[in-house]
Amino acid sequence: MKTERPPWRFSTLTVRAGWHRRHLNVMPTTAPIVPAVTYLHPMSELDAIFAGEQEGFVYTRYGNPTVAVLEEAVAQLDKGEAAVGFATGMAAVHAALLGVELQSGDTVVCSQDVYGATYSLLSTVFGRLGIKVVFVEIEDLASVRAIISGKRPKIVWIETISNPLLRIADVPALAAAAHAAGAVLMVDSTFATPYLFRPLEHGADYVIHSATKYLGGHGDAMGGLVVSSRTHCEAVRTVAKLAGGPLGPFDAWLILRGLKTLTLRMQRQCENALKLGRWLETHPRVAKVIYPGLLSHPHHSLAKSLLSEGLFGAMVACELKDGSREQVMRFMDNLDLCLAATTLGDVYTEVLYPPMSSHRWLSSEERQRIGIGDGFVRVSVGIEAVEDIIADFAQALEKSA
């Protein structure tokens, strides 16, 4: 009699999730790339697939075999029932919001410290449609609870680790507050990845990832994913079918390949980030360092209780002392190993100036209000030798003085 095997650990799942089937009478070890736009069936089967009575693929805007493998894998890693893939992270954000049938007069409560494009999407595109958006300081839990209770929003939107200020959201408490008010909790968990935190296990209704970042991990593919229950994902997939933005099979395959090393990469990147953060705290040219793994971080205890493996993410932020736009530009121009790049989550260490890029859509006053000053620098720490990363920062800071 065959005994049931114990559940696989996360690092094993990243390698094996999503692909355990035959294809064209062989058993490949990796999922094949299927670039077809459409798929052929007898007409009776085609009708049944369109009607949702039978599983299958009919048109790649509706679904693709390679993309489906990625969706299955990420749903497994995030402990969700299903997932829907998109061409970009922002397409996933947009579809998740539309999937709950937002309409004029509805309210969204959103952390004010979110990715700049998410902030702008809500305040401009959805704002023009009559959606009321209330931005809150997510760390002020008592105030946020009162606002949620009073406003009765349809959606509460947060980030597990915020971009770029690296604030930690108390997901279980916010899920309880959202549900008490009849709202759904949507969590962008791009910075944490399923390796460090799985929001669905803590009460969230939807998880959103920019797969361009850590899930892919190599800077060579773009994608986004929404993970939730089957019912919620059916509504999101309906939006995808009608509004477009499908994830292509080549990008899906690259993200799948990257997913297999997620545990190894994140372990190294998180360890490097902690060492870099500790070093930056000692540097005279640095006024402030923000990293959840440091005792100086106001949410260190919360991060320690929520995030797994004793790791705190691979993002570090800092403010240069008496920093100005010009000084930050000199610092970034003088970097040799580290890259001045408008992305994050790659194997390379990448440095970004949010006022110029990710939060360019915000006015100077809005940036200052949420804590992004002119000397603010965001660092996505890579897998290089941390001694080389630190040495590069040291020489660039010296030259920027």
Secondary structure, DSSP 8 states (H G I E B T S, - for coil): ---------HHHHHHHTT--S-BTTB--SS------SB----HHHHHHHHTTSS---SBTTT--HHHHHHHHHHHHHTT-SEEEEESSHHHHHHHHHHHTT--TT-EEEEESSS-HHHHHIIIIIIHHTT-EEEEE-TT-HHHHHHHHHHH--SEEEEESB-TTT--B--HHHHHHHHHHTT-EEEEE-TTTHHHH--GGGGT-SEEEEETTTTTT-SSS---EEEEE-HHHHHHHHHHHHHH--B--HHHHHHHHHHHTTHHHHHHHHHHHHHHHHHHHHT-TTEEEEE-TTSTTSTTHHHHHHHSSTT---SEEEEEETT--HHHHHHHHHT-SSSEE-S--SSSS-EEE-TTTTTTTTS-HHHHHHHT--TTEEEEE--SS-HHHHHHHHHHHHHHH-
